């Protein structure tokens, strides 16, 4: 099960980073000087990336190793979420870094079957993986108002 831990951390991080901005939609709209639907687009990028990159991610994970795809997912997620911090008040660079982070999502979920098949109890691994992603989403939604209370506006 320790081999599964990095994958679960990746899924948690993706969910956390994805839903971290959802409670902040009106605040980000005001800070970016854009409409609320524009900020909602930032959240929707994850779904759009699954549509646009999902088939390619499945092909890449079948063509190359699952490890390579998960490393690519980790890189996209890390770079996108890390750089996003530096663009809290500028919409276009934030949009670009959010898109980078969103591309990591389909790359992480495309090989979930291959990851699960390497364990004895495959259904439990699949359920655990999806559950950890959703726990990350909930944690991000829960923590972002706390970050706001601790001084987001002053960053």
JOSUL-V337063 format. One record per pair of residues at least 4 apart in sequence whose C-alpha atoms are under 7 Angstrom apart, sorted by the first residue. I is the first residue (numbers start at 1). J is the second residue. Records with the same first field share a line. If there is no record, write none. Layout:
I: J + J
This chain:
1: 5
4: 8
5: 9
6: 10
7: 11
8: 12 + 129 + 132
9: 13
10: 14 + 74
11: 15 + 132 + 133
12: 16 + 132 + 133 + 135 + 136
13: 17 + 136
14: 18 + 77 + 105
15: 19 + 133 + 134 + 136 + 137
16: 20 + 136 + 137 + 139 + 140
17: 81 + 140
18: 43 + 137
19: 137 + 140 + 141
20: 140 + 141 + 144
21: 25 + 144
22: 43 + 141
23: 141 + 144 + 145
24: 28
25: 29 + 36 + 39 + 40
26: 30 + 36
27: 31
28: 32 + 39
29: 33 + 34 + 35 + 36 + 39
30: 34
31: 89
32: 89 + 90 + 91
34: 38
35: 39
36: 40
37: 41
38: 42
40: 44
41: 45
42: 95 + 98
44: 48
45: 49 + 99 + 102
46: 50 + 102 + 105
47: 51
48: 52
49: 53 + 54 + 102 + 103 + 106
50: 54 + 106
53: 57 + 103 + 106
54: 58 + 106 + 110
55: 59
56: 60
57: 61 + 106 + 107 + 110
58: 62 + 110 + 111
59: 63
60: 64 + 69
61: 65 + 66 + 69 + 111
64: 68
65: 69
66: 70 + 111
67: 71
68: 72
69: 73 + 107
70: 74 + 107 + 108
71: 75
72: 76
73: 77 + 104 + 105 + 107 + 108
74: 78 + 104
75: 79
76: 80 + 100 + 101 + 103 + 104
77: 81 + 100 + 101 + 104
78: 82
79: 83 + 101
80: 84 + 97 + 98 + 100 + 101
81: 85 + 97 + 98 + 101
83: 97
84: 88 + 94 + 97 + 98
87: 93 + 94
88: 94
90: 94
91: 95
92: 96
93: 97
94: 98
95: 99
96: 100
97: 101
98: 102
99: 103
103: 107
104: 108
105: 109
106: 110
111: 115
112: 116 + 126
113: 117
114: 118
116: 122 + 125 + 126
117: 122
121: 125
122: 126
123: 127
124: 128
125: 129
126: 130
127: 131
128: 132
129: 133
130: 134
131: 135
132: 136
133: 137
134: 138
135: 139
136: 140
137: 141
138: 142
139: 143
140: 144
143: 147
144: 148
145: 149
146: 150
147: 151 + 152
148: 152
